[in-house]
Amino acid sequence: MKRTRLIAALDTQSLDQARHWASALDGHVDAIKLGMEFTYAQGFSALREVAGRNPLFLDLKLHDIPNTVAKGLSSLAPIGASLLTIHASGGTAMIAAARQAIDASYPPLHRPVLLAVTVLTSIDEAALREIGVPATPREQVVRLGRLAMTAGADGLVCSAEEIAPLRDALGDAPVLVVPGIRPAGTEANDQKRIMTPRQAAQAGADWIVVGRPITQAADPAAAAAAIQAELATA
Ligand SMILES: O=C(O)c1cc(=O)[nH]c(=O)n1[C@@H]1O[C@H](COP(=O)(O)O)[C@@H](O)[C@H]1O
């Protein structure tokens, strides 16, 4: 069975903090995720420095009209990210424009994995209803996942609860990236749809994304190593 890989989400505004975490985690994680908190505070030039030799997951969750998303993605090409995010709820035209922009702007051997975020892991059924979506998270994730893959995404961001229904609906094709991961005994924080690293690996996640359970641990490297051990024995 394929190995589930670990992405550490380094959510901070501080360059020193991000550098410190990245160096402590070197060799313990398979990729580094930097998102809007870090990028808005430190700018794009700091991204590569922090990721170092690790693959960079640049998580900016683009969601706009198709032309703006396409041009935004082509502006990101020089950074050389390995994974990028857009919101699946931007719809077919936006996702197709993102696909075209990636194919046109990135060298074929260095194309990032284009991930469509389905339903955020901080959203539950009540929150979906509040925004006018009369579906369970699982139903909505499968609906958006199918739409996004048909429109040209390479993969999907979902919670571990939706891995099995997505595999049933779409097979092995989508790269599944799974946040909302909480090792046993850690705080949920603002996450609603959570599972342990082991559960996500057993369900078939390609990558798990872990932020605070690593970065807020007394020893982040030890926390990451413990998660890797859990993945290896899942
Ligand atoms: O796209 C993401 O990475 C993402 C999607 C999602 O649905 N939920 C989610 O938590 N994330 C990101 O994954 C990370 C989770 O962080 P922790 O909750 O601290 O483990 C954060 O950086 C979020 O921005």
The ligand as a MOL file (V3000), in Angstrom:
LIG
                    3D

  0  0  0     0  0            999 V3000
M  V30 BEGIN CTAB
M  V30 COUNTS 24 25 0 0 0
M  V30 BEGIN ATOM
M  V30 1 O -6.1420 23.8540 2.3930 0
M  V30 2 C -5.7900 23.5320 3.5350 0
M  V30 3 O -4.6270 23.1910 3.7490 0
M  V30 4 C -6.8250 23.4260 4.5800 0
M  V30 5 C -8.0990 23.0960 4.1590 0
M  V30 6 C -9.0680 22.7510 5.1000 0
M  V30 7 O -10.1930 22.3860 4.7590 0
M  V30 8 N -8.7490 22.8100 6.4190 0
M  V30 9 C -7.5100 23.1990 6.8540 0
M  V30 10 O -7.2900 23.2010 8.0670 0
M  V30 11 N -6.5550 23.5630 5.9430 0
M  V30 12 C -5.2410 24.0610 6.3930 0
M  V30 13 O -4.5670 23.0490 7.1310 0
M  V30 14 C -3.9060 23.5910 8.2600 0
M  V30 15 C -4.4510 22.9140 9.5000 0
M  V30 16 O -3.8140 23.4260 10.6230 0
M  V30 17 P -4.0700 22.8120 12.0670 0
M  V30 18 O -5.5360 22.8910 12.3460 0
M  V30 19 O -3.2620 23.7220 12.9580 0
M  V30 20 O -3.5490 21.3870 12.0250 0
M  V30 21 C -4.1210 25.1020 8.2420 0
M  V30 22 O -2.9660 25.6980 7.6750 0
M  V30 23 C -5.3150 25.2900 7.3280 0
M  V30 24 O -5.2190 26.4880 6.5790 0
M  V30 END ATOM
M  V30 BEGIN BOND
M  V30 1 2 1 2
M  V30 2 1 2 3
M  V30 3 1 2 4
M  V30 4 2 4 5
M  V30 5 1 4 11
M  V30 6 1 5 6
M  V30 7 2 6 7
M  V30 8 1 6 8
M  V30 9 1 8 9
M  V30 10 2 9 10
M  V30 11 1 9 11
M  V30 12 1 11 12
M  V30 13 1 12 13
M  V30 14 1 12 23
M  V30 15 1 13 14
M  V30 16 1 14 15
M  V30 17 1 14 21
M  V30 18 1 15 16
M  V30 19 1 16 17
M  V30 20 2 17 18
M  V30 21 1 17 19
M  V30 22 1 17 20
M  V30 23 1 21 22
M  V30 24 1 21 23
M  V30 25 1 23 24
M  V30 END BOND
M  V30 END CTAB
M  END
